[in-house]
Amino acid sequence: MHPRSRKLPLFDWEPFLLGIVLLAALAASLTVRLAVTGTIVGVIAALVALPAIVQLVRLGLRTGGERNSASRLVRLDGFDLRPVATDGTLMLDETNRRQDSIDLALGWTEHSFTVVLWPSATRWLGRELRTEAYFVGGPRPARAGFLPRGTDASIGEALESLRDAGVLVTVDARIFGDGKLPDPTRPFTRLARPLTVEVGRPVDDALAAIRP
């Protein structure tokens, strides 16, 4: 039985915080014309909304600009990239949402591809924590897709511990176009969409053996 999927804490999840602010504003607006009740509700609404607003500002400062966050890997500065042994391959999830990004990576090299694994990532406005793969070798990381949930559940926490210690794991990858690999005899032929990505599955013991 696989471990339960991990979730972003509610107070770090922007839709939840925005919901609190909107509900507080709605409650205050509905009672604004009631003298005593309106004042009481307004004070309560302000007290409820203020922590949410402060947290939203903090999250914005933490993730804005060129900063890495749960929703995106922007830069690799300060990380030690470590290749790791693999025991088989797996296909990434949600590559259908990453077609342009995968196509971009195809222009970086004609032969081999490498992805870096970014743990505790989320989809835009999502709460579920998963491991996202990014192509490296270009001017900035390019999204490839997510590890399957079963694999992520077994190695996600180990990857997160390494990331917190300044280490990101890399594995080899292959890009398929409409289910086919590039034809080496036709180097200038573009792969047809949909593009999918296969990556090596990190060996659990190999992750445990990495020392920051």
C-alpha positions in Angstrom: 0.0 0.0 0.0 1.5 3.4 -1.0 1.8 6.2 1.5 -0.8 8.9 1.4 0.0 11.8 -0.9 1.4 14.9 0.8 -0.4 18.2 0.8 0.7 21.8 1.1 -0.3 23.2 4.5 -3.5 25.1 4.2 -1.9 28.3 5.5 0.6 28.1 2.7 -2.0 27.5 0.0 -3.0 30.8 -1.7 -6.6 29.8 -2.7 -7.4 29.1 0.9 -6.0 32.4 2.1 -7.8 34.3 -0.6 -11.0 32.5 0.3 -10.7 33.7 3.9 -10.1 37.3 2.8 -13.1 37.2 0.4 -15.5 35.7 3.0 -14.4 38.2 5.6 -15.0 41.1 3.1 -18.4 39.6 2.1 -19.5 39.3 5.7 -18.4 42.9 6.4 -20.2 44.3 3.3 -23.5 42.5 4.1 -23.7 44.0 7.6 -22.1 47.4 7.0 -25.5 49.2 7.3 -26.3 47.6 10.7 -25.0 50.0 13.4 -23.9 47.7 16.2 -23.9 44.4 14.4 -22.0 45.9 11.4 -19.3 47.3 13.7 -18.9 43.9 15.5 -18.8 41.9 12.3 -16.4 44.4 10.7 -14.0 44.1 13.6 -14.2 40.3 13.6 -13.8 40.2 9.8 -10.7 42.4 10.0 -9.2 40.2 12.7 -9.8 37.1 10.6 -8.6 38.5 7.3 -5.5 40.3 8.6 -3.4 37.1 9.3 -4.4 35.8 5.8 -3.4 39.0 4.1 0.0 39.0 6.0 0.6 35.4 4.9 -0.3 36.2 1.3 2.2 39.1 1.3 4.9 36.8 2.8 4.2 34.1 0.2 4.4 36.7 -2.6 7.7 38.0 -1.3 9.0 34.4 -0.9 8.0 33.2 -4.4 8.1 36.4 -6.6 10.7 37.4 -9.2 13.5 34.9 -9.8 12.9 32.9 -6.7 12.4 29.1 -6.6 9.1 28.0 -5.1 6.8 25.0 -4.9 5.1 26.0 -8.1 8.3 26.4 -10.2 12.1 25.9 -10.3 13.6 29.1 -11.8 17.3 28.7 -11.1 19.9 26.2 -10.0 22.3 28.6 -8.4 23.5 27.3 -5.0 22.5 23.7 -5.6 24.9 20.7 -6.0 23.5 18.5 -8.9 24.2 14.8 -8.3 23.5 12.0 -10.8 22.0 9.0 -9.2 21.8 5.3 -10.1 18.5 4.1 -11.6 16.7 0.8 -11.7 14.4 1.0 -14.7 12.5 3.8 -16.4 9.1 5.5 -16.0 7.0 7.9 -18.0 6.3 11.3 -16.6 2.8 12.5 -15.9 1.2 15.6 -17.3 3.6 16.0 -20.2 0.6 17.1 -22.3 0.7 20.4 -20.3 4.5 20.8 -21.0 4.6 20.5 -24.8 6.2 23.9 -25.4 8.7 23.4 -22.6 9.7 19.9 -23.8 10.0 21.3 -27.4 12.3 23.9 -26.1 14.6 21.3 -24.5 14.8 19.5 -27.8 16.7 22.5 -29.2 19.4 22.2 -26.5 21.0 18.9 -27.6 20.5 16.3 -30.2 21.7 13.3 -28.2 21.1 13.0 -24.5 18.9 14.7 -22.0 19.1 15.2 -18.3 16.4 16.2 -15.9 16.7 17.5 -12.3 14.1 16.3 -9.8 12.4 19.1 -7.9 10.5 17.7 -4.9 7.4 19.1 -3.1 6.3 20.9 -6.2 2.7 21.8 -7.0 0.6 22.6 -10.0 -0.5 26.2 -10.4 -2.9 26.9 -7.5 -2.7 23.2 -6.6 -2.2 21.8 -3.1 -0.9 18.3 -3.8 2.9 18.0 -3.3 4.6 16.0 -6.1 8.1 15.7 -7.6 8.5 17.7 -10.9 11.2 17.0 -13.4 13.0 19.8 -15.2 15.3 19.6 -18.2 18.7 21.1 -17.6 21.4 22.2 -20.1 19.8 25.4 -21.4 19.7 28.9 -20.1 17.1 28.0 -17.4 15.3 24.8 -16.3 12.5 23.7 -18.6 9.5 21.7 -17.3 9.2 18.1 -18.3 6.4 16.7 -16.2 5.7 15.0 -12.8 6.9 11.7 -11.5 4.1 9.1 -11.2 2.3 9.4 -7.8 3.4 5.9 -6.7 7.1 6.6 -7.3 6.8 10.1 -5.8 5.3 8.7 -2.6 8.2 6.3 -2.1 11.1 8.7 -2.8 9.7 12.2 -2.5 10.7 12.8 1.1 14.2 11.6 0.5 14.5 14.0 -2.4 13.1 16.8 -0.3 15.7 16.1 2.5 18.5 16.3 -0.1 17.1 19.5 -1.6 16.9 21.1 1.8 20.6 20.3 2.2 21.5 21.9 -1.1 21.5 18.8 -3.3 19.3 18.1 -6.3 19.2 14.7 -8.0 19.6 14.3 -11.8 18.6 11.3 -14.0 18.8 10.6 -17.7 15.8 11.2 -19.9 14.5 10.4 -23.3 11.9 12.3 -25.4 9.4 10.6 -27.6 7.4 12.2 -30.4 4.1 10.5 -31.0 5.5 7.4 -29.2 8.7 7.3 -31.3 12.3 8.2 -30.5 14.3 10.6 -32.8 15.6 8.9 -35.9 19.5 9.3 -35.8 19.5 9.0 -39.6 17.3 12.1 -40.0 18.8 14.6 -37.6 16.8 17.6 -38.9 13.4 16.0 -38.6 11.3 17.4 -35.7 9.5 15.0 -33.4 5.7 15.0 -33.9 3.5 15.9 -30.9 2.3 14.7 -28.5 5.8 14.8 -26.8 6.3 12.4 -23.9 9.2 12.0 -21.5 10.8 8.8 -20.1 13.2 9.2 -17.1 15.3 6.8 -15.0 13.8 5.8 -11.7 16.2 6.6 -8.8 17.3 3.7 -6.7 16.1 4.2 -3.1 19.5 3.0 -1.6 21.4 5.3 -3.9 19.4 8.3 -2.6 20.2 7.3 0.9 23.9 7.0 0.1 24.2 10.6 -1.1 26.0 12.8 1.4 25.5 16.6 1.0 
